[in-house]
Amino acid sequence: MNNLLTVSEVADMLRVDGTTVRRWVKVGVLEAVTLPHTNTRQVYRIKRETVEKILLTTSTDSASQPS
């Protein structure tokens, strides 16, 4: 299992658009590794454990909220 995820993979896991993931990285909400690139768009990789923590936190928060 790969420990580093692409922006697309993270977007799928969090059910958001890739643009949202990139914005979260740029503003510091989501920690990412910036890879060397030759294109105009930055290339990021996000640690799987970071995404899993977010998923765990959001599932715990929604479970504790009253219906």
N, C-alpha and C positions, 0 to 999 in steps of 0.2 A: 504494500500500500504506500502510495506516494505521500510524503509528509507536507509537501508544498502544493497548494492548489492555485489554479488560474482564476482570473477574475470571473470568467464564465461559470466555472465550477462553484465558486462561492455564491455567485448570484443565484444559481439554481438551488443550492442548499438553503439559502436564506429567503428564497422566493421574492427576489427583487431584480431590478434591471442592472446590467453591468455598469451603466453610468452611475448608478447609486453606489455601487461598491467602490468605484474609482473616486467618487466624491468623498466617501467615508475615509478612504486612505489619505486623500489630500488634506482633509481637515483634522486628521489624527484620531478619528473614532475607531478605525480599524488599522492595526499594525500590519505592515507589509514589507517585503524585501523588494527593492527596486533593482531590476536587472538591466545590464547594459543593452542599449537598443540603437537601431539605425533609423527607425521610423519616427514620425512626429509624435506618436502616442507613447506614453510611458508604459513599460511592461512591469507588472507587479506579480508577486507570488505571495500568497497568504498561508500562514501555518494552519494546518488542519486543526490543531488543538485550540487555536484562537477562535475558529468558527464553531467548534464544538462547545466551547465555553459560552459563546453567545447563544447558541441554541439551547443549552442547558439553563441559562439564566432566563431566557424568554419563556421557556416552558414552565419553569418554577414560578415566575412572576404571574403568568396567566392562570396557573393552578391555584395560587393563593388569593386571587381576586374573587370577590363574591359574584354570584351570577345575577 
